[in-house]
């Protein structure tokens, strides 16, 4: 975990606890399985050009059984909404992950 995140957690433990509770409620708030939710988060991270989140969600998606082709499609799906440069940036970010 990046040091910045560790520092934030230590300085604002109540905020971090509330955030993780909200994130958990969102993840479990419907019928989608873990792999699907992680693939969606990959597409969102790609569209937002959020490399840290992208790498984290690629890792979580793989742990949930996602194949590289599914991960790549999640990024490609972001292209129409976020543009080609954002998709290329996402591919570069995960190239060695």
C-alpha positions as CSV (number, residue, x, y, z in Angstrom):
1,X,0.0,0.0,0.0
2,X,1.4,3.4,-0.9
3,X,2.8,5.4,2.0
4,X,0.5,8.3,1.3
5,X,-2.5,6.0,1.9
6,X,-1.0,4.7,5.1
7,X,-0.4,8.2,6.3
8,X,-4.0,9.2,5.5
9,X,-5.4,6.1,7.3
10,X,-3.3,7.0,10.4
11,X,-4.2,10.7,10.4
12,X,-7.9,10.2,9.6
13,X,-9.0,6.8,10.9
14,X,-12.7,7.7,11.2
15,X,-12.8,9.0,7.6
16,X,-11.0,5.9,6.4
17,X,-13.4,3.6,8.3
18,X,-16.4,5.5,6.8
19,X,-15.0,5.3,3.3
20,X,-14.3,1.5,3.5
21,X,-17.8,1.0,4.9
22,X,-19.3,2.9,2.0
23,X,-17.2,1.1,-0.5
24,X,-18.2,-2.3,1.0
25,X,-21.9,-1.3,0.9
26,X,-21.6,-0.3,-2.8
27,X,-19.7,-3.5,-3.7
28,X,-22.3,-5.7,-2.0
29,X,-25.4,-3.6,-2.9
30,X,-26.6,-5.7,-5.9
31,X,-26.4,-8.9,-7.8
32,X,-23.0,-8.4,-9.6
33,X,-20.3,-10.8,-8.6
34,X,-16.8,-9.7,-7.5
35,X,-15.2,-10.2,-10.9
36,X,-17.8,-8.1,-12.7
37,X,-17.5,-5.3,-10.1
38,X,-13.8,-5.2,-10.5
39,X,-14.0,-5.1,-14.3
40,X,-16.4,-2.2,-14.0
41,X,-13.9,-0.4,-11.6
42,X,-11.2,-1.0,-14.2
43,X,-13.2,0.8,-16.8
44,X,-14.0,3.6,-14.4
45,X,-10.3,3.9,-13.4
46,X,-9.2,3.9,-17.0
47,X,-11.8,6.6,-17.9
48,X,-10.7,8.8,-14.9
49,X,-7.0,8.2,-15.7
50,X,-6.5,6.9,-12.2
51,X,-3.5,4.7,-12.5
52,X,-3.3,3.6,-8.9
53,X,-6.9,2.5,-8.8
54,X,-6.5,0.8,-12.2
55,X,-3.5,-1.3,-11.0
56,X,-5.3,-2.2,-7.8
57,X,-8.5,-3.2,-9.5
58,X,-6.6,-5.2,-12.2
59,X,-5.0,-7.1,-9.3
60,X,-8.4,-7.7,-7.6
61,X,-10.0,-8.7,-10.9
62,X,-7.4,-11.3,-11.5
63,X,-7.8,-12.7,-8.0
64,X,-11.5,-12.9,-8.7
65,X,-10.8,-14.9,-11.9
66,X,-10.8,-12.3,-14.6
67,X,-8.7,-13.2,-17.7
68,X,-6.5,-10.6,-19.5
69,X,-8.9,-10.4,-22.4
70,X,-11.7,-9.4,-20.0
71,X,-9.5,-6.8,-18.4
72,X,-8.5,-5.4,-21.8
73,X,-12.1,-5.2,-22.9
74,X,-13.0,-3.2,-19.7
75,X,-10.4,-0.7,-20.8
76,X,-11.5,-0.7,-24.4
77,X,-15.1,0.0,-23.3
78,X,-13.8,3.2,-21.6
79,X,-12.5,4.5,-25.0
80,X,-15.8,5.7,-26.3
81,X,-16.5,7.7,-23.2
82,X,-13.1,8.9,-22.1
83,X,-11.2,8.9,-25.4
84,X,-8.4,7.0,-27.0
85,X,-5.6,8.7,-25.0
86,X,-7.1,7.6,-21.7
87,X,-7.4,4.0,-22.9
88,X,-3.8,4.0,-24.2
89,X,-2.7,5.4,-20.8
90,X,-4.5,2.6,-19.0
91,X,-2.9,0.0,-21.2
92,X,0.5,1.5,-20.5
93,X,-0.2,1.5,-16.7
94,X,-1.1,-2.2,-16.6
95,X,1.4,-3.5,-19.2
96,X,3.7,-4.9,-16.6
97,X,1.2,-5.6,-13.8
